[in-house]
Amino acid sequence: MTRAPHLQLGRSAVYDLLRSGQLASITLGRARRIPTHALTDFIHTRLEQEAA
């Protein structure tokens, strides 16, 4: 199951964020993983954008 339960986003939305560089990830073998700190950074960035 490929989704970000913390963000409540589906697979396509997550891959769009990865492709655009808004969300960082690492590749381990054939699997792509999103580190916890990358989610935290993404959320903080979005909150700052919305506050501006």
mmCIF entry with sequence, helices, sheets and N, C-alpha, C, O atoms, coordinates in Angstrom:
data_MODEL
# 
_entry.id   MODEL 
# 
_entity.id                         1 
_entity.type                       polymer 
_entity.pdbx_number_of_molecules   1 
# 
_entity_poly.entity_id                      1 
_entity_poly.type                           'polypeptide(L)' 
_entity_poly.nstd_linkage                   no 
_entity_poly.nstd_monomer                   no 
_entity_poly.pdbx_seq_one_letter_code       MTRAPHLQLGRSAVYDLLRSGQLASITLGRARRIPTHALTDFIHTRLEQEAA 
_entity_poly.pdbx_seq_one_letter_code_can   MTRAPHLQLGRSAVYDLLRSGQLASITLGRARRIPTHALTDFIHTRLEQEAA 
_entity_poly.pdbx_strand_id                 A 
# 
loop_
_entity_poly_seq.entity_id 
_entity_poly_seq.num 
_entity_poly_seq.mon_id 
_entity_poly_seq.hetero 
1 1  MET n 
1 2  THR n 
1 3  ARG n 
1 4  ALA n 
1 5  PRO n 
1 6  HIS n 
1 7  LEU n 
1 8  GLN n 
1 9  LEU n 
1 10 GLY n 
1 11 ARG n 
1 12 SER n 
1 13 ALA n 
1 14 VAL n 
1 15 TYR n 
1 16 ASP n 
1 17 LEU n 
1 18 LEU n 
1 19 ARG n 
1 20 SER n 
1 21 GLY n 
1 22 GLN n 
1 23 LEU n 
1 24 ALA n 
1 25 SER n 
1 26 ILE n 
1 27 THR n 
1 28 LEU n 
1 29 GLY n 
1 30 ARG n 
1 31 ALA n 
1 32 ARG n 
1 33 ARG n 
1 34 ILE n 
1 35 PRO n 
1 36 THR n 
1 37 HIS n 
1 38 ALA n 
1 39 LEU n 
1 40 THR n 
1 41 ASP n 
1 42 PHE n 
1 43 ILE n 
1 44 HIS n 
1 45 THR n 
1 46 ARG n 
1 47 LEU n 
1 48 GLU n 
1 49 GLN n 
1 50 GLU n 
1 51 ALA n 
1 52 ALA n 
# 
_struct_asym.id          A 
_struct_asym.entity_id   1 
# 
loop_
_struct_conf.conf_type_id 
_struct_conf.id 
_struct_conf.pdbx_PDB_helix_id 
_struct_conf.beg_label_comp_id 
_struct_conf.beg_label_asym_id 
_struct_conf.beg_label_seq_id 
_struct_conf.pdbx_beg_PDB_ins_code 
_struct_conf.end_label_comp_id 
_struct_conf.end_label_asym_id 
_struct_conf.end_label_seq_id 
_struct_conf.pdbx_end_PDB_ins_code 
_struct_conf.beg_auth_comp_id 
_struct_conf.beg_auth_asym_id 
_struct_conf.beg_auth_seq_id 
_struct_conf.end_auth_comp_id 
_struct_conf.end_auth_asym_id 
_struct_conf.end_auth_seq_id 
_struct_conf.pdbx_PDB_helix_class 
_struct_conf.details 
_struct_conf.pdbx_PDB_helix_length 
HELX_P HELX_P1 AA1 ARG A 11 ? SER A 20 ? ARG A 11 SER A 20 1 ? 10 
HELX_P HELX_P2 AA2 THR A 36 ? ALA A 51 ? THR A 36 ALA A 51 1 ? 16 
# 
_struct_conf_type.id          HELX_P 
_struct_conf_type.criteria    ? 
_struct_conf_type.reference   ? 
# 
_struct_sheet.id               AA1 
_struct_sheet.type             ? 
_struct_sheet.number_strands   2 
_struct_sheet.details          ? 
# 
_struct_sheet_order.sheet_id     AA1 
_struct_sheet_order.range_id_1   1 
_struct_sheet_order.range_id_2   2 
_struct_sheet_order.offset       ? 
_struct_sheet_order.sense        anti-parallel 
# 
loop_
_struct_sheet_range.sheet_id 
_struct_sheet_range.id 
_struct_sheet_range.beg_label_comp_id 
_struct_sheet_range.beg_label_asym_id 
_struct_sheet_range.beg_label_seq_id 
_struct_sheet_range.pdbx_beg_PDB_ins_code 
_struct_sheet_range.end_label_comp_id 
_struct_sheet_range.end_label_asym_id 
_struct_sheet_range.end_label_seq_id 
_struct_sheet_range.pdbx_end_PDB_ins_code 
_struct_sheet_range.beg_auth_comp_id 
_struct_sheet_range.beg_auth_asym_id 
_struct_sheet_range.beg_auth_seq_id 
_struct_sheet_range.end_auth_comp_id 
_struct_sheet_range.end_auth_asym_id 
_struct_sheet_range.end_auth_seq_id 
AA1 1 ILE A 26 ? LEU A 28 ? ILE A 26 LEU A 28 
AA1 2 ALA A 31 ? ARG A 33 ? ALA A 31 ARG A 33 
# 
loop_
_atom_site.group_PDB 
_atom_site.id 
_atom_site.type_symbol 
_atom_site.label_atom_id 
_atom_site.label_alt_id 
_atom_site.label_comp_id 
_atom_site.label_asym_id 
_atom_site.label_entity_id 
_atom_site.label_seq_id 
_atom_site.pdbx_PDB_ins_code 
_atom_site.Cartn_x 
_atom_site.Cartn_y 
_atom_site.Cartn_z 
_atom_site.occupancy 
_atom_site.B_iso_or_equiv 
_atom_site.pdbx_formal_charge 
_atom_site.auth_seq_id 
_atom_site.auth_comp_id 
_atom_site.auth_asym_id 
_atom_site.auth_atom_id 
_atom_site.pdbx_PDB_model_num 
ATOM 1   N N  . MET A 1 1  ? 0.845  -1.170 0.000  1.00 0.00 ? 1  MET A N  1 
ATOM 2   C CA . MET A 1 1  ? 0.000  0.000  0.000  1.00 0.00 ? 1  MET A CA 1 
ATOM 3   C C  . MET A 1 1  ? 0.890  1.231  0.000  1.00 0.00 ? 1  MET A C  1 
ATOM 4   O O  . MET A 1 1  ? 1.675  1.429  0.927  1.00 0.00 ? 1  MET A O  1 
ATOM 5   N N  . THR A 1 2  ? 0.776  2.048  -1.015 1.00 0.00 ? 2  THR A N  1 
ATOM 6   C CA . THR A 1 2  ? 1.593  3.233  -1.139 1.00 0.00 ? 2  THR A CA 1 
ATOM 7   C C  . THR A 1 2  ? 0.737  4.462  -0.874 1.00 0.00 ? 2  THR A C  1 
ATOM 8   O O  . THR A 1 2  ? -0.048 4.883  -1.724 1.00 0.00 ? 2  THR A O  1 
ATOM 9   N N  . ARG A 1 3  ? 0.897  5.028  0.306  1.00 0.00 ? 3  ARG A N  1 
ATOM 10  C CA . ARG A 1 3  ? 0.218  6.262  0.638  1.00 0.00 ? 3  ARG A CA 1 
ATOM 11  C C  . ARG A 1 3  ? 0.850  6.852  1.876  1.00 0.00 ? 3  ARG A C  1 
ATOM 12  O O  . ARG A 1 3  ? 1.582  6.175  2.599  1.00 0.00 ? 3  ARG A O  1 
ATOM 13  N N  . ALA A 1 4  ? 0.569  8.094  2.111  1.00 0.00 ? 4  ALA A N  1 
ATOM 14  C CA . ALA A 1 4  ? 1.098  8.749  3.302  1.00 0.00 ? 4  ALA A CA 1 
ATOM 15  C C  . ALA A 1 4  ? -0.035 8.940  4.296  1.00 0.00 ? 4  ALA A C  1 
ATOM 16  O O  . ALA A 1 4  ? -0.749 9.941  4.233  1.00 0.00 ? 4  ALA A O  1 
ATOM 17  N N  . PRO A 1 5  ? -0.210 8.003  5.204  1.00 0.00 ? 5  PRO A N  1 
ATOM 18  C CA . PRO A 1 5  ? -1.334 8.101  6.133  1.00 0.00 ? 5  PRO A CA 1 
ATOM 19  C C  . PRO A 1 5  ? -1.286 9.360  7.002  1.00 0.00 ? 5  PRO A C  1 
ATOM 20  O O  . PRO A 1 5  ? -2.330 9.882  7.395  1.00 0.00 ? 5  PRO A O  1 
ATOM 21  N N  . HIS A 1 6  ? -0.097 9.842  7.300  1.00 0.00 ? 6  HIS A N  1 
ATOM 22  C CA . HIS A 1 6  ? 0.014  11.047 8.109  1.00 0.00 ? 6  HIS A CA 1 
ATOM 23  C C  . HIS A 1 6  ? -0.560 12.255 7.376  1.00 0.00 ? 6  HIS A C  1 
ATOM 24  O O  . HIS A 1 6  ? -1.112 13.164 7.996  1.00 0.00 ? 6  HIS A O  1 
ATOM 25  N N  . LEU A 1 7  ? -0.426 12.256 6.061  1.00 0.00 ? 7  LEU A N  1 
ATOM 26  C CA . LEU A 1 7  ? -0.919 13.377 5.263  1.00 0.00 ? 7  LEU A CA 1 
ATOM 27  C C  . LEU A 1 7  ? -2.285 13.094 4.662  1.00 0.00 ? 7  LEU A C  1 
ATOM 28  O O  . LEU A 1 7  ? -2.920 13.991 4.108  1.00 0.00 ? 7  LEU A O  1 
ATOM 29  N N  . GLN A 1 8  ? -2.733 11.870 4.767  1.00 0.00 ? 8  GLN A N  1 
ATOM 30  C CA . GLN A 1 8  ? -3.991 11.430 4.164  1.00 0.00 ? 8  GLN A CA 1 
ATOM 31  C C  . GLN A 1 8  ? -4.013 11.721 2.665  1.00 0.00 ? 8  GLN A C  1 
ATOM 32  O O  . GLN A 1 8  ? -4.985 12.259 2.133  1.00 0.00 ? 8  GLN A O  1 
ATOM 33  N N  . LEU A 1 9  ? -2.922 11.354 1.999  1.00 0.00 ? 9  LEU A N  1 
ATOM 34  C CA . LEU A 1 9  ? -2.791 11.531 0.562  1.00 0.00 ? 9  LEU A CA 1 
ATOM 35  C C  . LEU A 1 9  ? -2.712 10.170 -0.115 1.00 0.00 ? 9  LEU A C  1 
ATOM 36  O O  . LEU A 1 9  ? -2.211 9.207  0.464  1.00 0.00 ? 9  LEU A O  1 
ATOM 37  N N  . GLY A 1 10 ? -3.202 10.100 -1.322 1.00 0.00 ? 10 GLY A N  1 
ATOM 38  C CA . GLY A 1 10 ? -3.120 8.882  -2.098 1.00 0.00 ? 10 GLY A CA 1 
ATOM 39  C C  . GLY A 1 10 ? -1.784 8.769  -2.817 1.00 0.00 ? 10 GLY A C  1 
ATOM 40  O O  . GLY A 1 10 ? -0.947 9.669  -2.757 1.00 0.00 ? 10 GLY A O  1 
ATOM 41  N N  . ARG A 1 11 ? -1.610 7.663  -3.485 1.00 0.00 ? 11 ARG A N  1 
ATOM 42  C CA . ARG A 1 11 ? -0.362 7.362  -4.179 1.00 0.00 ? 11 ARG A CA 1 
ATOM 43  C C  . ARG A 1 11 ? 0.005  8.424  -5.206 1.00 0.00 ? 11 ARG A C  1 
ATOM 44  O O  . ARG A 1 11 ? 1.145  8.890  -5.232 1.00 0.00 ? 11 ARG A O  1 
ATOM 45  N N  . SER A 1 12 ? -0.934 8.807  -6.040 1.00 0.00 ? 12 SER A N  1 
ATOM 46  C CA . SER A 1 12 ? -0.650 9.787  -7.098 1.00 0.00 ? 12 SER A CA 1 
ATOM 47  C C  . SER A 1 12 ? -0.208 11.122 -6.518 1.00 0.00 ? 12 SER A C  1 
ATOM 48  O O  . SER A 1 12 ? 0.736  11.736 -7.015 1.00 0.00 ? 12 SER A O  1 
ATOM 49  N N  . ALA A 1 13 ? -0.882 11.570 -5.475 1.00 0.00 ? 13 ALA A N  1 
ATOM 50  C CA . ALA A 1 13 ? -0.530 12.846 -4.856 1.00 0.00 ? 13 ALA A CA 1 
ATOM 51  C C  . ALA A 1 13 ? 0.872  12.794 -4.255 1.00 0.00 ? 13 ALA A C  1 
ATOM 52  O O  . ALA A 1 13 ? 1.637  13.750 -4.379 1.00 0.00 ? 13 ALA A O  1 
ATOM 53  N N  . VAL A 1 14 ? 1.209  11.686 -3.609 1.00 0.00 ? 14 VAL A N  1 
ATOM 54  C CA . VAL A 1 14 ? 2.539  11.539 -3.017 1.00 0.00 ? 14 VAL A CA 1 
ATOM 55  C C  . VAL A 1 14 ? 3.602  11.552 -4.104 1.00 0.00 ? 14 VAL A C  1 
ATOM 56  O O  . VAL A 1 14 ? 4.616  12.236 -3.964 1.00 0.00 ? 14 VAL A O  1 
ATOM 57  N N  . TYR A 1 15 ? 3.389  10.809 -5.184 1.00 0.00 ? 15 TYR A N  1 
ATOM 58  C CA . TYR A 1 15 ? 4.372  10.790 -6.269 1.00 0.00 ? 15 TYR A CA 1 
ATOM 59  C C  . TYR A 1 15 ? 4.492  12.154 -6.932 1.00 0.00 ? 15 TYR A C  1 
ATOM 60  O O  . TYR A 1 15 ? 5.583  12.517 -7.373 1.00 0.00 ? 15 TYR A O  1 
ATOM 61  N N  . ASP A 1 16 ? 3.410  12.921 -7.019 1.00 0.00 ? 16 ASP A N  1 
ATOM 62  C CA . ASP A 1 16 ? 3.483  14.281 -7.560 1.00 0.00 ? 16 ASP A CA 1 
ATOM 63  C C  . ASP A 1 16 ? 4.365  15.163 -6.676 1.00 0.00 ? 16 ASP A C  1 
ATOM 64  O O  . ASP A 1 16 ? 5.179  15.937 -7.179 1.00 0.00 ? 16 ASP A O  1 
ATOM 65  N N  . LEU A 1 17 ? 4.199  15.043 -5.378 1.00 0.00 ? 17 LEU A N  1 
ATOM 66  C CA . LEU A 1 17 ? 5.028  15.806 -4.445 1.00 0.00 ? 17 LEU A CA 1 
ATOM 67  C C  . LEU A 1 17 ? 6.500  15.397 -4.539 1.00 0.00 ? 17 LEU A C  1 
ATOM 68  O O  . LEU A 1 17 ? 7.384  16.251 -4.468 1.00 0.00 ? 17 LEU A O  1 
ATOM 69  N N  . LEU A 1 18 ? 6.762  14.119 -4.694 1.00 0.00 ? 18 LEU A N  1 
ATOM 70  C CA . LEU A 1 18 ? 8.137  13.636 -4.843 1.00 0.00 ? 18 LEU A CA 1 
ATOM 71  C C  . LEU A 1 18 ? 8.751  14.144 -6.144 1.00 0.00 ? 18 LEU A C  1 
ATOM 72  O O  . LEU A 1 18 ? 9.892  14.605 -6.166 1.00 0.00 ? 18 LEU A O  1 
ATOM 73  N N  . ARG A 1 19 ? 7.987  14.055 -7.216 1.00 0.00 ? 19 ARG A N  1 
ATOM 74  C CA . ARG A 1 19 ? 8.468  14.494 -8.528 1.00 0.00 ? 19 ARG A CA 1 
ATOM 75  C C  . ARG A 1 19 ? 8.777  15.990 -8.550 1.00 0.00 ? 19 ARG A C  1 
ATOM 76  O O  . ARG A 1 19 ? 9.749  16.417 -9.172 1.00 0.00 ? 19 ARG A O  1 
ATOM 77  N N  . SER A 1 20 ? 7.952  16.780 -7.874 1.00 0.00 ? 20 SER A N  1 
ATOM 78  C CA . SER A 1 20 ? 8.138  18.235 -7.863 1.00 0.00 ? 20 SER A CA 1 
ATOM 79  C C  . SER A 1 20 ? 9.228  18.675 -6.889 1.00 0.00 ? 20 SER A C  1 
ATOM 80  O O  . SER A 1 20 ? 9.623  19.841 -6.891 1.00 0.00 ? 20 SER A O  1 
ATOM 81  N N  . GLY A 1 21 ? 9.717  17.760 -6.063 1.00 0.00 ? 21 GLY A N  1 
ATOM 82  C CA . GLY A 1 21 ? 10.762 18.091 -5.104 1.00 0.00 ? 21 GLY A CA 1 
ATOM 83  C C  . GLY A 1 21 ? 10.235 18.689 -3.807 1.00 0.00 ? 21 GLY A C  1 
ATOM 84  O O  . GLY A 1 21 ? 11.021 19.109 -2.957 1.00 0.00 ? 21 GLY A O  1 
ATOM 85  N N  . GLN A 1 22 ? 8.932  18.733 -3.645 1.00 0.00 ? 22 GLN A N  1 
ATOM 86  C CA . GLN A 1 22 ? 8.346  19.281 -2.422 1.00 0.00 ? 22 GLN A CA 1 
ATOM 87  C C  . GLN A 1 22 ? 8.489  18.319 -1.246 1.00 0.00 ? 22 GLN A C  1 
ATOM 88  O O  . GLN A 1 22 ? 8.453  18.734 -0.088 1.00 0.00 ? 22 GLN A O  1 
ATOM 89  N N  . LEU A 1 23 ? 8.649  17.042 -1.549 1.00 0.00 ? 23 LEU A N  1 
ATOM 90  C CA . LEU A 1 23 ? 8.773  16.008 -0.529 1.00 0.00 ? 23 LEU A CA 1 
ATOM 91  C C  . LEU A 1 23 ? 9.999  15.167 -0.856 1.00 0.00 ? 23 LEU A C  1 
ATOM 92  O O  . LEU A 1 23 ? 10.130 14.654 -1.967 1.00 0.00 ? 23 LEU A O  1 
ATOM 93  N N  . ALA A 1 24 ? 10.887 15.030 0.109  1.00 0.00 ? 24 ALA A N  1 
ATOM 94  C CA . ALA A 1 24 ? 12.128 14.282 -0.094 1.00 0.00 ? 24 ALA A CA 1 
ATOM 95  C C  . ALA A 1 24 ? 11.923 12.797 0.173  1.00 0.00 ? 24 ALA A C  1 
ATOM 96  O O  . ALA A 1 24 ? 11.069 12.409 0.971  1.00 0.00 ? 24 ALA A O  1 
ATOM 97  N N  . SER A 1 25 ? 12.716 11.974 -0.504 1.00 0.00 ? 25 SER A N  1 
ATOM 98  C CA . SER A 1 25 ? 12.655 10.533 -0.286 1.00 0.00 ? 25 SER A CA 1 
ATOM 99  C C  . SER A 1 25 ? 14.010 9.910  -0.555 1.00 0.00 ? 25 SER A C  1 
ATOM 100 O O  . SER A 1 25 ? 14.904 10.540 -1.121 1.00 0.00 ? 25 SER A O  1 
ATOM 101 N N  . ILE A 1 26 ? 14.144 8.659  -0.136 1.00 0.00 ? 26 ILE A N  1 
ATOM 102 C CA . ILE A 1 26 ? 15.336 7.870  -0.446 1.00 0.00 ? 26 ILE A CA 1 
ATOM 103 C C  . ILE A 1 26 ? 14.875 6.574  -1.101 1.00 0.00 ? 26 ILE A C  1 
ATOM 104 O O  . ILE A 1 26 ? 13.746 6.127  -0.897 1.00 0.00 ? 26 ILE A O  1 
ATOM 105 N N  . THR A 1 27 ? 15.754 5.985  -1.883 1.00 0.00 ? 27 THR A N  1 
ATOM 106 C CA . THR A 1 27 ? 15.443 4.720  -2.539 1.00 0.00 ? 27 THR A CA 1 
ATOM 107 C C  . THR A 1 27 ? 16.301 3.631  -1.917 1.00 0.00 ? 27 THR A C  1 
ATOM 108 O O  . THR A 1 27 ? 17.524 3.748  -1.836 1.00 0.00 ? 27 THR A O  1 
ATOM 109 N N  . LEU A 1 28 ? 15.631 2.568  -1.480 1.00 0.00 ? 28 LEU A N  1 
ATOM 110 C CA . LEU A 1 28 ? 16.308 1.405  -0.930 1.00 0.00 ? 28 LEU A CA 1 
ATOM 111 C C  . LEU A 1 28 ? 15.935 0.224  -1.807 1.00 0.00 ? 28 LEU A C  1 
ATOM 112 O O  . LEU A 1 28 ? 14.829 -0.310 -1.718 1.00 0.00 ? 28 LEU A O  1 
ATOM 113 N N  . GLY A 1 29 ? 16.871 -0.176 -2.654 1.00 0.00 ? 29 GLY A N  1 
ATOM 114 C CA . GLY A 1 29 ? 16.547 -1.222 -3.623 1.00 0.00 ? 29 GLY A CA 1 
ATOM 115 C C  . GLY A 1 29 ? 15.515 -0.688 -4.595 1.00 0.00 ? 29 GLY A C  1 
ATOM 116 O O  . GLY A 1 29 ? 15.744 0.323  -5.259 1.00 0.00 ? 29 GLY A O  1 
ATOM 117 N N  . ARG A 1 30 ? 14.378 -1.363 -4.680 1.00 0.00 ? 30 ARG A N  1 
ATOM 118 C CA . ARG A 1 30 ? 13.299 -0.907 -5.559 1.00 0.00 ? 30 ARG A CA 1 
ATOM 119 C C  . ARG A 1 30 ? 12.242 -0.098 -4.808 1.00 0.00 ? 30 ARG A C  1 
ATOM 120 O O  . ARG A 1 30 ? 11.289 0.397  -5.410 1.00 0.00 ? 30 ARG A O  1 
ATOM 121 N N  . ALA A 1 31 ? 12.413 0.032  -3.497 1.00 0.00 ? 31 ALA A N  1 
ATOM 122 C CA . ALA A 1 31 ? 11.424 0.723  -2.677 1.00 0.00 ? 31 ALA A CA 1 
ATOM 123 C C  . ALA A 1 31 ? 11.827 2.174  -2.441 1.00 0.00 ? 31 ALA A C  1 
ATOM 124 O O  . ALA A 1 31 ? 13.002 2.477  -2.234 1.00 0.00 ? 31 ALA A O  1 
ATOM 125 N N  . ARG A 1 32 ? 10.859 3.051  -2.475 1.00 0.00 ? 32 ARG A N  1 
ATOM 126 C CA . ARG A 1 32 ? 11.076 4.462  -2.165 1.00 0.00 ? 32 ARG A CA 1 
ATOM 127 C C  . ARG A 1 32 ? 10.511 4.721  -0.777 1.00 0.00 ? 32 ARG A C  1 
ATOM 128 O O  . ARG A 1 32 ? 9.367  4.375  -0.485 1.00 0.00 ? 32 ARG A O  1 
ATOM 129 N N  . ARG A 1 33 ? 11.325 5.332  0.072  1.00 0.00 ? 33 ARG A N  1 
ATOM 130 C CA . ARG A 1 33 ? 10.924 5.588  1.447  1.00 0.00 ? 33 ARG A CA 1 
ATOM 131 C C  . ARG A 1 33 ? 11.013 7.092  1.731  1.00 0.00 ? 33 ARG A C  1 
ATOM 132 O O  . ARG A 1 33 ? 11.904 7.785  1.240  1.00 0.00 ? 33 ARG A O  1 
ATOM 133 N N  . ILE A 1 34 ? 10.066 7.570  2.535  1.00 0.00 ? 34 ILE A N  1 
ATOM 134 C CA . ILE A 1 34 ? 10.040 8.976  2.922  1.00 0.00 ? 34 ILE A CA 1 
ATOM 135 C C  . ILE A 1 34 ? 10.396 9.046  4.403  1.00 0.00 ? 34 ILE A C  1 
ATOM 136 O O  . ILE A 1 34 ? 9.631  8.585  5.250  1.00 0.00 ? 34 ILE A O  1 
ATOM 137 N N  . PRO A 1 35 ? 11.555 9.621  4.718  1.00 0.00 ? 35 PRO A N  1 
ATOM 138 C CA . PRO A 1 35 ? 11.965 9.714  6.122  1.00 0.00 ? 35 PRO A CA 1 
ATOM 139 C C  . PRO A 1 35 ? 11.005 10.611 6.921  1.00 0.00 ? 35 PRO A C  1 
ATOM 140 O O  . PRO A 1 35 ? 10.391 11.526 6.372  1.00 0.00 ? 35 PRO A O  1 
ATOM 141 N N  . THR A 1 36 ? 10.892 10.336 8.198  1.00 0.00 ? 36 THR A N  1 
ATOM 142 C CA . THR A 1 36 ? 10.012 11.107 9.068  1.00 0.00 ? 36 THR A CA 1 
ATOM 143 C C  . THR A 1 36 ? 10.348 12.589 9.027  1.00 0.00 ? 36 THR A C  1 
ATOM 144 O O  . THR A 1 36 ? 9.449  13.429 8.992  1.00 0.00 ? 36 THR A O  1 
ATOM 145 N N  . HIS A 1 37 ? 11.641 12.916 9.031  1.00 0.00 ? 37 HIS A N  1 
ATOM 146 C CA . HIS A 1 37 ? 12.033 14.324 9.022  1.00 0.00 ? 37 HIS A CA 1 
ATOM 147 C C  . HIS A 1 37 ? 11.605 15.019 7.730  1.00 0.00 ? 37 HIS A C  1 
ATOM 148 O O  . HIS A 1 37 ? 11.346 16.222 7.738  1.00 0.00 ? 37 HIS A O  1 
ATOM 149 N N  . ALA A 1 38 ? 11.526 14.280 6.623  1.00 0.00 ? 38 ALA A N  1 
ATOM 150 C CA . ALA A 1 38 ? 11.072 14.867 5.361  1.00 0.00 ? 38 ALA A CA 1 
ATOM 151 C C  . ALA A 1 38 ? 9.594  15.244 5.449  1.00 0.00 ? 38 ALA A C  1 
ATOM 152 O O  . ALA A 1 38 ? 9.182  16.282 4.930  1.00 0.00 ? 38 ALA A O  1 
ATOM 153 N N  . LEU A 1 39 ? 8.796  14.397 6.108  1.00 0.00 ? 39 LEU A N  1 
ATOM 154 C CA . LEU A 1 39 ? 7.381  14.725 6.321  1.00 0.00 ? 39 LEU A CA 1 
ATOM 155 C C  . LEU A 1 39 ? 7.243  15.948 7.211  1.00 0.00 ? 39 LEU A C  1 
ATOM 156 O O  . LEU A 1 39 ? 6.437  16.835 6.932  1.00 0.00 ? 39 LEU A O  1 
ATOM 157 N N  . THR A 1 40 ? 8.028  15.997 8.283  1.00 0.00 ? 40 THR A N  1 
ATOM 158 C CA . THR A 1 40 ? 7.989  17.134 9.199  1.00 0.00 ? 40 THR A CA 1 
ATOM 159 C C  . THR A 1 40 ? 8.371  18.423 8.479  1.00 0.00 ? 40 THR A C  1 
ATOM 160 O O  . THR A 1 40 ? 7.709  19.447 8.642  1.00 0.00 ? 40 THR A O  1 
ATOM 161 N N  . ASP A 1 41 ? 9.437  18.374 7.684  1.00 0.00 ? 41 ASP A N  1 
ATOM 162 C CA . ASP A 1 41 ? 9.874  19.553 6.921  1.00 0.00 ? 41 ASP A CA 1 
ATOM 163 C C  . ASP A 1 41 ? 8.790  19.994 5.938  1.00 0.00 ? 41 ASP A C  1 
ATOM 164 O O  . ASP A 1 41 ? 8.514  21.187 5.811  1.00 0.00 ? 41 ASP A O  1 
ATOM 165 N N  . PHE A 1 42 ? 8.181  19.041 5.250  1.00 0.00 ? 42 PHE A N  1 
ATOM 166 C CA . PHE A 1 42 ? 7.115  19.352 4.289  1.00 0.00 ? 42 PHE A CA 1 
ATOM 167 C C  . PHE A 1 42 ? 5.953  20.049 4.991  1.00 0.00 ? 42 PHE A C  1 
ATOM 168 O O  . PHE A 1 42 ? 5.440  21.056 4.505  1.00 0.00 ? 42 PHE A O  1 
ATOM 169 N N  . ILE A 1 43 ? 5.544  19.511 6.129  1.00 0.00 ? 43 ILE A N  1 
ATOM 170 C CA . ILE A 1 43 ? 4.414  20.089 6.867  1.00 0.00 ? 43 ILE A CA 1 
ATOM 171 C C  . ILE A 1 43 ? 4.739  21.500 7.348  1.00 0.00 ? 43 ILE A C  1 
ATOM 172 O O  . ILE A 1 43 ? 3.911  22.403 7.225  1.00 0.00 ? 43 ILE A O  1 
ATOM 173 N N  . HIS A 1 44 ? 5.944  21.697 7.896  1.00 0.00 ? 44 HIS A N  1 
ATOM 174 C CA . HIS A 1 44 ? 6.334  23.033 8.364  1.00 0.00 ? 44 HIS A CA 1 
ATOM 175 C C  . HIS A 1 44 ? 6.365  24.033 7.206  1.00 0.00 ? 44 HIS A C  1 
ATOM 176 O O  . HIS A 1 44 ? 5.920  25.171 7.355  1.00 0.00 ? 44 HIS A O  1 
ATOM 177 N N  . THR A 1 45 ? 6.882  23.616 6.075  1.00 0.00 ? 45 THR A N  1 
ATOM 178 C CA . THR A 1 45 ? 6.933  24.493 4.903  1.00 0.00 ? 45 THR A CA 1 
ATOM 179 C C  . THR A 1 45 ? 5.536  24.884 4.455  1.00 0.00 ? 45 THR A C  1 
ATOM 180 O O  . THR A 1 45 ? 5.275  26.051 4.162  1.00 0.00 ? 45 THR A O  1 
ATOM 181 N N  . ARG A 1 46 ? 4.641  23.913 4.402  1.00 0.00 ? 46 ARG A N  1 
ATOM 182 C CA . ARG A 1 46 ? 3.254  24.212 3.997  1.00 0.00 ? 46 ARG A CA 1 
ATOM 183 C C  . ARG A 1 46 ? 2.577  25.149 4.990  1.00 0.00 ? 46 ARG A C  1 
ATOM 184 O O  . ARG A 1 46 ? 1.857  26.061 4.584  1.00 0.00 ? 46 ARG A O  1 
ATOM 185 N N  . LEU A 1 47 ? 2.793  24.939 6.273  1.00 0.00 ? 47 LEU A N  1 
ATOM 186 C CA . LEU A 1 47 ? 2.206  25.812 7.289  1.00 0.00 ? 47 LEU A CA 1 
ATOM 187 C C  . LEU A 1 47 ? 2.734  27.249 7.155  1.00 0.00 ? 47 LEU A C  1 
ATOM 188 O O  . LEU A 1 47 ? 1.970  28.205 7.287  1.00 0.00 ? 47 LEU A O  1 
ATOM 189 N N  . GLU A 1 48 ? 4.034  27.399 6.894  1.00 0.00 ? 48 GLU A N  1 
ATOM 190 C CA . GLU A 1 48 ? 4.614  28.718 6.702  1.00 0.00 ? 48 GLU A CA 1 
ATOM 191 C C  . GLU A 1 48 ? 4.044  29.397 5.458  1.00 0.00 ? 48 GLU A C  1 
ATOM 192 O O  . GLU A 1 48 ? 3.786  30.600 5.472  1.00 0.00 ? 48 GLU A O  1 
ATOM 193 N N  . GLN A 1 49 ? 3.848  28.632 4.386  1.00 0.00 ? 49 GLN A N  1 
ATOM 194 C CA . GLN A 1 49 ? 3.283  29.193 3.153  1.00 0.00 ? 49 GLN A CA 1 
ATOM 195 C C  . GLN A 1 49 ? 1.862  29.666 3.379  1.00 0.00 ? 49 GLN A C  1 
ATOM 196 O O  . GLN A 1 49 ? 1.474  30.724 2.883  1.00 0.00 ? 49 GLN A O  1 
ATOM 197 N N  . GLU A 1 50 ? 1.088  28.904 4.114  1.00 0.00 ? 50 GLU A N  1 
ATOM 198 C CA . GLU A 1 50 ? -0.303 29.263 4.370  1.00 0.00 ? 50 GLU A CA 1 
ATOM 199 C C  . GLU A 1 50 ? -0.416 30.463 5.309  1.00 0.00 ? 50 GLU A C  1 
ATOM 200 O O  . GLU A 1 50 ? -1.367 31.240 5.213  1.00 0.00 ? 50 GLU A O  1 
ATOM 201 N N  . ALA A 1 51 ? 0.554  30.615 6.217  1.00 0.00 ? 51 ALA A N  1 
ATOM 202 C CA . ALA A 1 51 ? 0.531  31.730 7.167  1.00 0.00 ? 51 ALA A CA 1 
ATOM 203 C C  . ALA A 1 51 ? 0.934  33.041 6.494  1.00 0.00 ? 51 ALA A C  1 
ATOM 204 O O  . ALA A 1 51 ? 0.563  34.117 6.962  1.00 0.00 ? 51 ALA A O  1 
ATOM 205 N N  . ALA A 1 52 ? 1.685  32.956 5.406  1.00 0.00 ? 52 ALA A N  1 
ATOM 206 C CA . ALA A 1 52 ? 2.171  34.175 4.729  1.00 0.00 ? 52 ALA A CA 1 
ATOM 207 C C  . ALA A 1 52 ? 1.096  34.846 3.899  1.00 0.00 ? 52 ALA A C  1 
ATOM 208 O O  . ALA A 1 52 ? 1.351  35.876 3.275  1.00 0.00 ? 52 ALA A O  1 
# 
